[in-house]
Amino acid sequence: MNTVVTVRVAGCLALGALAWGCSAPPPAPAPAPPVSYDGQYVGTVQLASGGPECATNPHVSWQVSGNRFTYVQLHPKAAGTAPALTAQSTSATYAVTILPDGTITGDSGNLNGSISGRVTGTHMSGQISGLLCGYTFTADRV
């Protein structure tokens, strides 16, 4: 091989290596879109523990927006069972959040109630613990 060809090949290889070494790294992949559990969920709440005063409407319909919803649980049979128990004081309002992994968590503020569970696909299920009453729930996105 003659010297001119060898120099050209070496020069091309050097320029190619230089261009490859100076090129920008490939762009990072786009971040995954945030997980959304938003939608209308319809289901049931069943009494798991407690007496007849714990009875509540077994049918629920929750509108999830921004992975959050509010559940107002009424206990109409508890109203009037004690002087301080009125229709307003026997309801519990739960502020509920669904985390990106599908974990459901929430509480009823000063009533010390809690709600927990999981969303898998379009199905949610879990437990509700009140002061004297316990429930299970299931609901599906419609």
MIVEXLO-422022 format. One record per residue: z, x, y of N, C-alpha, C in turn. Coordinates in Angstrom, 2 decimals. Example, Ala and Ser with C-alpha at 12.3 -4.5 7.8 and 13.67 -1.06 7.14 Angstrom:
2
+---------+---------+---------+---------+---------+---------+---------+---------+---------+
:    n.zz :    n.xx :    n.yy :   ca.zz :   ca.xx :   ca.yy :    c.zz :    c.xx :    c.yy :
+---------+---------+---------+---------+---------+---------+---------+---------+---------+
:    7.80 :   13.19 :   -5.69 :    7.80 :   12.30 :   -4.50 :    7.80 :   13.20 :   -3.30 :
:    7.08 :   12.85 :   -2.25 :    7.14 :   13.67 :   -1.06 :    7.87 :   12.90 :    0.03 :
+---------+---------+---------+---------+---------+---------+---------+---------+---------+
end
This chain:
142
+---------+---------+---------+---------+---------+---------+---------+---------+---------+
:    n.zz :    n.xx :    n.yy :   ca.zz :   ca.xx :   ca.yy :    c.zz :    c.xx :    c.yy :
+---------+---------+---------+---------+---------+---------+---------+---------+---------+
:    0.00 :    0.86 :   -1.15 :    0.00 :    0.00 :    0.00 :    0.00 :    0.90 :    1.21 :
:   -0.78 :    0.52 :    2.18 :   -0.84 :    1.42 :    3.32 :    0.34 :    1.16 :    4.25 :
:    0.60 :    2.07 :    5.12 :    1.77 :    2.05 :    5.98 :    1.74 :    0.90 :    6.97 :
:    0.57 :    0.55 :    7.50 :    0.47 :   -0.54 :    8.47 :    0.86 :   -1.86 :    7.82 :
:    0.40 :   -2.11 :    6.62 :    0.73 :   -3.35 :    5.92 :    2.21 :   -3.40 :    5.62 :
:    2.77 :   -2.28 :    5.20 :    4.20 :   -2.22 :    4.88 :    5.03 :   -2.52 :    6.11 :
:    4.65 :   -1.99 :    7.26 :    5.38 :   -2.22 :    8.51 :    5.28 :   -3.69 :    8.90 :
:    4.08 :   -4.26 :    8.76 :    3.92 :   -5.68 :    9.11 :    4.78 :   -6.57 :    8.21 :
:    4.75 :   -6.33 :    6.92 :    5.54 :   -7.13 :    5.99 :    7.02 :   -6.99 :    6.31 :
:    7.45 :   -5.76 :    6.56 :    8.86 :   -5.53 :    6.90 :    9.21 :   -6.22 :    8.21 :
:    8.31 :   -6.18 :    9.18 :    8.55 :   -6.84 :   10.46 :    8.64 :   -8.35 :   10.30 :
:    7.75 :   -8.91 :    9.52 :    7.78 :  -10.37 :    9.29 :    9.06 :  -10.77 :    8.58 :
:    9.45 :   -9.99 :    7.60 :   10.70 :  -10.30 :    6.89 :   11.89 :  -10.20 :    7.83 :
:   11.90 :   -9.20 :    8.68 :   13.01 :   -9.04 :    9.64 :   13.04 :  -10.20 :   10.62 :
:   11.89 :  -10.62 :   11.15 :   11.84 :  -11.74 :   12.07 :   12.27 :  -13.04 :   11.38 :
:   11.85 :  -13.21 :   10.14 :   12.24 :  -14.41 :    9.39 :   13.75 :  -14.44 :    9.17 :
:   14.33 :  -13.30 :    8.81 :   15.78 :  -13.24 :    8.60 :   16.51 :  -13.48 :    9.91 :
:   15.98 :  -12.92 :   11.00 :   16.60 :  -13.12 :   12.31 :   16.54 :  -14.59 :   12.70 :
:   15.40 :  -15.22 :   12.51 :   15.25 :  -16.64 :   12.87 :   16.16 :  -17.50 :   11.99 :
:   16.26 :  -17.19 :   10.72 :   17.12 :  -17.97 :    9.84 :   18.58 :  -17.80 :   10.23 :
:   19.00 :  -16.60 :   10.54 :   20.38 :  -16.33 :   10.91 :   20.76 :  -16.93 :   12.25 :
:   19.83 :  -17.16 :   13.13 :   20.12 :  -17.69 :   14.46 :   19.93 :  -19.20 :   14.55 :
:   19.48 :  -19.78 :   13.48 :   19.25 :  -21.22 :   13.57 :   20.58 :  -21.96 :   13.60 :
:   20.56 :  -23.10 :   14.22 :   21.78 :  -23.92 :   14.34 :   22.13 :  -24.50 :   12.98 :
:   23.42 :  -24.69 :   12.72 :   23.80 :  -25.31 :   11.45 :   23.30 :  -26.75 :   11.42 :
:   23.12 :  -27.29 :   10.24 :   22.66 :  -28.67 :   10.16 :   23.69 :  -29.60 :   10.80 :
:   23.24 :  -30.70 :   11.36 :   24.19 :  -31.60 :   12.01 :   25.17 :  -32.18 :   10.98 :
:   26.37 :  -32.44 :   11.45 :   27.39 :  -33.05 :   10.57 :   26.95 :  -34.47 :   10.22 :
:   27.29 :  -34.91 :    9.03 :   26.92 :  -36.29 :    8.68 :   27.63 :  -37.28 :    9.61 :
:   26.98 :  -38.39 :    9.84 :   27.56 :  -39.42 :   10.71 :   28.84 :  -39.93 :   10.07 :
:   29.85 :  -40.20 :   10.89 :   31.09 :  -40.72 :   10.31 :   30.85 :  -42.09 :    9.69 :
:   31.62 :  -42.36 :    8.65 :   31.50 :  -43.66 :    7.99 :   31.93 :  -44.75 :    8.97 :
:   31.27 :  -45.88 :    8.93 :   31.68 :  -46.97 :    9.83 :   33.10 :  -47.41 :    9.47 :
:   33.84 :  -47.89 :   10.45 :   35.21 :  -48.33 :   10.14 :   35.18 :  -49.48 :    9.14 :
:   36.19 :  -49.50 :    8.29 :   36.29 :  -50.56 :    7.29 :   36.70 :  -51.84 :    7.99 :
:   36.00 :  -52.93 :    7.71 :   36.33 :  -54.22 :    8.32 :   36.60 :  -55.24 :    7.22 :
:   37.75 :  -55.88 :    7.34 :   38.11 :  -56.97 :    6.45 :   38.00 :  -58.31 :    7.19 :
:   37.32 :  -58.30 :    8.32 :   37.22 :  -59.49 :    9.16 :   36.51 :  -60.63 :    8.44 :
:   36.95 :  -61.84 :    8.75 :   36.33 :  -63.03 :    8.19 :   37.37 :  -64.10 :    7.94 :
:   36.92 :  -65.19 :    7.41 :   37.79 :  -66.34 :    7.09 :   38.24 :  -66.22 :    5.64 :
:   39.54 :  -66.28 :    5.40 :   40.11 :  -66.24 :    4.05 :   40.80 :  -67.58 :    3.77 :
:   40.53 :  -68.14 :    2.62 :   41.11 :  -69.42 :    2.23 :   41.80 :  -69.22 :    0.88 :
:   43.02 :  -69.76 :    0.76 :   43.75 :  -69.58 :   -0.48 :   45.00 :  -70.42 :   -0.56 :
:   45.95 :  -69.92 :   -1.36 :   47.19 :  -70.66 :   -1.60 :   48.40 :  -69.75 :   -1.48 :
:   49.53 :  -70.39 :   -1.14 :   50.85 :  -69.75 :   -1.11 :   51.70 :  -70.52 :   -2.10 :
:   52.37 :  -69.80 :   -3.00 :   53.22 :  -70.45 :   -4.00 :   54.65 :  -69.95 :   -3.87 :
:   55.59 :  -70.86 :   -3.98 :   57.01 :  -70.53 :   -3.94 :   57.36 :  -69.70 :   -5.17 :
:   57.96 :  -68.54 :   -4.95 :   58.37 :  -67.67 :   -6.05 :   59.89 :  -67.66 :   -6.21 :
:   60.62 :  -67.85 :   -5.10 :   62.08 :  -67.89 :   -5.17 :   62.61 :  -68.71 :   -4.00 :
:   63.72 :  -69.40 :   -4.25 :   64.33 :  -70.22 :   -3.22 :   64.38 :  -71.68 :   -3.66 :
:   65.08 :  -72.47 :   -2.87 :   65.27 :  -73.87 :   -3.21 :   64.24 :  -74.78 :   -2.57 :
:   64.47 :  -76.11 :   -2.65 :   63.52 :  -77.08 :   -2.13 :   63.30 :  -76.97 :   -0.61 :
:   64.27 :  -76.44 :    0.10 :   64.10 :  -76.27 :    1.55 :   63.05 :  -75.20 :    1.88 :
:   62.64 :  -74.43 :    0.89 :   61.62 :  -73.39 :    1.10 :   60.20 :  -73.93 :    0.98 :
:   60.06 :  -75.19 :    0.61 :   58.72 :  -75.77 :    0.43 :   57.89 :  -75.57 :    1.69 :
:   56.65 :  -75.21 :    1.50 :   55.71 :  -74.99 :    2.60 :   54.33 :  -75.46 :    2.15 :
:   53.44 :  -75.65 :    3.09 :   52.08 :  -76.06 :    2.75 :   51.46 :  -74.98 :    1.86 :
:   51.01 :  -75.36 :    0.66 :   50.47 :  -74.34 :   -0.24 :   49.07 :  -73.87 :    0.14 :
:   48.39 :  -74.58 :    1.02 :   47.02 :  -74.22 :    1.39 :   47.04 :  -73.38 :    2.68 :
:   46.33 :  -72.25 :    2.65 :   46.26 :  -71.39 :    3.83 :   44.80 :  -71.11 :    4.18 :
:   44.58 :  -70.89 :    5.45 :   43.28 :  -70.48 :    5.96 :   43.55 :  -69.50 :    7.09 :
:   43.18 :  -68.26 :    6.88 :   43.47 :  -67.20 :    7.85 :   42.18 :  -66.63 :    8.40 :
:   42.10 :  -66.49 :    9.71 :   40.95 :  -65.85 :   10.36 :   41.35 :  -64.41 :   10.68 :
:   40.74 :  -63.46 :    9.98 :   41.01 :  -62.04 :   10.20 :   40.02 :  -61.52 :   11.23 :
:   40.54 :  -60.90 :   12.28 :   39.71 :  -60.32 :   13.34 :   40.31 :  -58.99 :   13.74 :
:   39.50 :  -57.94 :   13.74 :   40.03 :  -56.61 :   14.03 :   41.02 :  -56.17 :   12.97 :
:   40.83 :  -56.65 :   11.73 :   41.71 :  -56.37 :   10.60 :   43.14 :  -56.84 :   10.83 :
:   43.29 :  -57.92 :   11.62 :   44.60 :  -58.51 :   11.91 :   44.51 :  -60.03 :   11.83 :
:   45.65 :  -60.64 :   11.49 :   45.74 :  -62.09 :   11.56 :   47.20 :  -62.49 :   11.74 :
:   47.41 :  -63.73 :   12.12 :   48.75 :  -64.29 :   12.29 :   48.91 :  -65.44 :   11.32 :
:   50.05 :  -65.48 :   10.66 :   50.35 :  -66.58 :    9.74 :   51.63 :  -67.26 :   10.19 :
:   51.53 :  -68.51 :   10.53 :   52.70 :  -69.32 :   10.88 :   53.06 :  -70.14 :    9.65 :
:   54.21 :  -69.83 :    9.06 :   54.64 :  -70.51 :    7.85 :   55.73 :  -71.53 :    8.22 :
:   55.40 :  -72.79 :    8.02 :   56.32 :  -73.88 :    8.34 :   57.19 :  -74.21 :    7.12 :
:   58.43 :  -74.59 :    7.40 :   59.36 :  -75.01 :    6.35 :   59.94 :  -76.37 :    6.74 :
:   59.15 :  -77.43 :    6.67 :   59.58 :  -78.73 :    7.18 :   60.80 :  -79.31 :    6.46 :
:   61.00 :  -78.98 :    5.20 :   62.15 :  -79.53 :    4.47 :   63.46 :  -78.85 :    4.85 :
:   63.38 :  -77.70 :    5.50 :   64.60 :  -77.02 :    5.93 :   65.13 :  -77.59 :    7.25 :
:   64.25 :  -78.19 :    8.04 :   64.67 :  -78.76 :    9.33 :   65.70 :  -79.86 :    9.09 :
:   66.80 :  -79.79 :    9.83 :   67.84 :  -80.81 :    9.74 :   68.85 :  -80.57 :    8.64 :
:   68.67 :  -79.54 :    7.81 :   69.65 :  -79.27 :    6.76 :   70.91 :  -78.62 :    7.30 :
:   70.85 :  -78.16 :    8.53 :   72.01 :  -77.61 :    9.25 :   71.79 :  -77.93 :   10.72 :
:   72.87 :  -78.04 :   11.50 :   72.71 :  -78.43 :   12.90 :   71.75 :  -77.56 :   13.70 :
:   71.71 :  -76.29 :   13.43 :   70.86 :  -75.38 :   14.22 :   69.42 :  -75.33 :   13.73 :
:   69.14 :  -75.96 :   12.60 :   67.80 :  -75.87 :   12.04 :   66.92 :  -77.02 :   12.54 :
:   66.03 :  -76.66 :   13.44 :   65.05 :  -77.62 :   13.95 :   63.69 :  -77.24 :   13.39 :
:   62.69 :  -78.06 :   13.62 :   61.34 :  -77.77 :   13.14 :   60.85 :  -76.43 :   13.69 :
:   61.23 :  -76.11 :   14.94 :   60.79 :  -74.84 :   15.53 :   61.52 :  -73.65 :   14.92 :
:   62.81 :  -73.82 :   14.62 :   63.58 :  -72.68 :   14.12 :   63.36 :  -72.42 :   12.64 :
:   62.69 :  -73.31 :   11.94 :   62.47 :  -73.11 :   10.51 :   61.06 :  -72.60 :   10.21 :
:   60.32 :  -72.24 :   11.22 :   59.00 :  -71.66 :   10.98 :   59.07 :  -70.16 :   11.22 :
:   58.30 :  -69.42 :   10.46 :   58.22 :  -67.97 :   10.61 :   56.79 :  -67.60 :   10.97 :
:   56.64 :  -66.74 :   11.96 :   55.33 :  -66.27 :   12.37 :   55.19 :  -64.80 :   11.98 :
:   54.22 :  -64.53 :   11.13 :   53.99 :  -63.17 :   10.64 :   52.80 :  -62.56 :   11.37 :
:   52.99 :  -61.38 :   11.95 :   51.90 :  -60.58 :   12.52 :   51.44 :  -59.62 :   11.42 :
:   50.20 :  -59.77 :   10.98 :   49.73 :  -59.08 :    9.77 :   48.59 :  -58.13 :   10.13 :
:   48.62 :  -56.94 :    9.52 :   47.58 :  -55.93 :    9.69 :   47.05 :  -55.54 :    8.32 :
:   45.73 :  -55.35 :    8.24 :   45.12 :  -54.83 :    7.02 :   44.66 :  -53.41 :    7.33 :
:   45.24 :  -52.43 :    6.66 :   44.92 :  -51.02 :    6.87 :   43.56 :  -50.69 :    6.25 :
:   42.95 :  -49.57 :    6.66 :   41.62 :  -49.22 :    6.12 :   41.54 :  -49.15 :    4.60 :
:   42.65 :  -48.81 :    3.94 :   42.63 :  -48.74 :    2.47 :   42.85 :  -50.10 :    1.80 :
:   42.97 :  -51.17 :    2.61 :   43.15 :  -52.51 :    2.07 :   44.60 :  -52.96 :    1.98 :
:   45.53 :  -52.10 :    2.33 :   46.94 :  -52.47 :    2.29 :   47.24 :  -53.51 :    3.36 :
:   47.92 :  -54.59 :    2.96 :   48.34 :  -55.64 :    3.88 :   49.80 :  -55.41 :    4.21 :
:   50.13 :  -55.43 :    5.50 :   51.50 :  -55.23 :    5.93 :   51.78 :  -56.09 :    7.16 :
:   52.99 :  -56.61 :    7.25 :   53.33 :  -57.41 :    8.42 :   54.78 :  -57.85 :    8.37 :
:   55.23 :  -58.41 :    9.48 :   56.60 :  -58.91 :    9.53 :   56.70 :  -60.11 :   10.47 :
:   57.85 :  -60.76 :   10.38 :   58.07 :  -61.95 :   11.19 :   59.02 :  -61.66 :   12.35 :
:   59.08 :  -60.41 :   12.76 :   59.92 :  -60.07 :   13.91 :   61.39 :  -60.27 :   13.64 :
:   62.06 :  -61.03 :   14.50 :   63.50 :  -61.15 :   14.42 :   64.00 :  -61.99 :   13.24 :
:   63.12 :  -62.60 :   12.46 :   63.55 :  -63.37 :   11.29 :   63.65 :  -62.50 :   10.04 :
:   63.32 :  -61.21 :   10.16 :   63.43 :  -60.25 :    9.06 :   62.59 :  -60.61 :    7.84 :
:   61.52 :  -61.33 :    8.03 :   60.60 :  -61.62 :    6.94 :   59.52 :  -60.56 :    6.89 :
:   58.94 :  -60.39 :    5.73 :   57.86 :  -59.41 :    5.60 :   56.76 :  -59.96 :    4.71 :
:   55.57 :  -59.42 :    4.90 :   54.42 :  -59.78 :    4.09 :   53.76 :  -58.46 :    3.67 :
:   53.38 :  -58.39 :    2.41 :   52.73 :  -57.18 :    1.90 :   51.72 :  -57.57 :    0.84 :
:   50.76 :  -56.71 :    0.61 :   49.76 :  -56.99 :   -0.40 :   48.58 :  -56.06 :   -0.30 :
:   47.43 :  -56.53 :   -0.78 :   46.24 :  -55.69 :   -0.83 :   45.00 :  -56.56 :   -0.78 :
:   43.96 :  -56.03 :   -0.11 :   42.63 :  -56.63 :   -0.15 :   41.78 :  -55.74 :   -1.04 :
:   41.12 :  -56.36 :   -2.01 :   40.18 :  -55.66 :   -2.88 :   38.88 :  -56.44 :   -2.83 :
:   37.86 :  -55.83 :   -2.25 :   36.60 :  -56.54 :   -2.08 :   36.79 :  -57.69 :   -1.11 :
:   36.60 :  -58.90 :   -1.58 :   36.77 :  -60.08 :   -0.73 :   38.00 :  -60.90 :   -1.13 :
:   38.87 :  -60.31 :   -1.95 :   40.06 :  -61.01 :   -2.45 :   41.33 :  -60.34 :   -1.92 :
:   42.26 :  -61.14 :   -1.42 :   43.56 :  -60.61 :   -1.01 :   44.66 :  -61.30 :   -1.81 :
:   45.73 :  -60.55 :   -2.05 :   46.89 :  -61.11 :   -2.74 :   48.12 :  -60.33 :   -2.32 :
:   49.29 :  -60.96 :   -2.48 :   50.51 :  -60.27 :   -2.12 :   51.74 :  -61.14 :   -2.16 :
:   52.77 :  -60.69 :   -1.46 :   54.07 :  -61.34 :   -1.46 :   54.53 :  -61.56 :   -0.02 :
:   55.33 :  -62.61 :    0.14 :   55.97 :  -62.91 :    1.42 :   57.46 :  -63.04 :    1.12 :
:   58.27 :  -62.30 :    1.86 :   59.71 :  -62.35 :    1.69 :   60.34 :  -62.84 :    2.97 :
:   61.00 :  -64.00 :    2.90 :   61.73 :  -64.53 :    4.05 :   63.21 :  -64.30 :    3.86 :
:   64.02 :  -64.92 :    4.72 :   65.46 :  -64.75 :    4.60 :   66.00 :  -65.30 :    3.28 :
:   65.60 :  -66.49 :    2.91 :   66.11 :  -67.12 :    1.69 :   65.00 :  -67.51 :    0.72 :
:   63.76 :  -67.27 :    1.08 :   62.63 :  -67.75 :    0.30 :   61.65 :  -66.62 :    0.01 :
:   61.02 :  -66.68 :   -1.15 :   60.00 :  -65.71 :   -1.51 :   58.74 :  -66.43 :   -1.99 :
:   57.59 :  -65.85 :   -1.72 :   56.31 :  -66.48 :   -2.05 :   55.32 :  -65.44 :   -2.55 :
:   54.32 :  -65.91 :   -3.26 :   53.14 :  -65.10 :   -3.57 :   51.96 :  -65.80 :   -2.92 :
:   50.91 :  -65.02 :   -2.62 :   49.72 :  -65.63 :   -2.03 :   48.46 :  -64.98 :   -2.59 :
:   47.40 :  -65.76 :   -2.60 :   46.06 :  -65.27 :   -2.91 :   45.09 :  -65.97 :   -1.98 :
:   44.05 :  -65.27 :   -1.58 :   43.03 :  -65.86 :   -0.72 :   41.73 :  -65.09 :   -0.91 :
:   40.63 :  -65.77 :   -0.68 :   39.31 :  -65.15 :   -0.80 :   38.52 :  -65.37 :    0.48 :
:   37.72 :  -64.35 :    0.86 :   36.86 :  -64.49 :    2.05 :   35.74 :  -65.43 :    1.71 :
:   35.51 :  -66.37 :    2.61 :   34.46 :  -67.38 :    2.40 :   33.31 :  -67.15 :    3.34 :
+---------+---------+---------+---------+---------+---------+---------+---------+---------+
end
